């Protein structure tokens, strides 16, 4: 009778069976991103891993693998956070977004799943604001990319159909980000998103 590998034996970077490698990567990225609660990460990782479960593992064994990987990722993140600088790039980004919000630019972090959904939903956020002139946001896929590559892309727009107003909001967003010492790149063209170079270090609660 063959013996199923224990979770500790499956932690190598290569040759994980089924969708376990993807589940592990999801866990690591979401833990580092710092937005999702523990149980939400667990549920998403389990859903991913069990979509095509390894033939040699039972559902309970897949759950044990996910739980072990999640605990390890949380522990390693806590160790990394202990070495974070007092003010991180994320802290500067968050402060910039708060300033924009006060100045009438709705600014949302990790907002919606993707750019299309974010663009469709940001109008409700502007209505709730009450006096918004424009908006900026990055979505969940942007967060994941920032964790993995260090580049964060922002959408932006105005409460207007005038292209000049949209571009003006883009310039305002860039100016505030740079005032908060964030390395920001933008062509000034409406067809291009704003890119912020960040070392993603968001503290988990």
Secondary structure, 3 states (H helix, E strand, C coil): CCCCCCHHHHCCCCCCCCCHHHHHHHHHHHHHHCCCCHHHHHHHHHHHHHHCCCCCCCHHHHHHHHHHHHHHHHHHHHHHHHCCCCCCHHHHHHHHHHHHHHCCEEEECCCCCCHHHHHHHHHHHHHHHCCCCEEEECCHHHHHHHHHHCEEEEEEEECCCCHHHHHHHHHHHHHHHHHCCCEEECCCCCCCCEEEECCCCCCCC
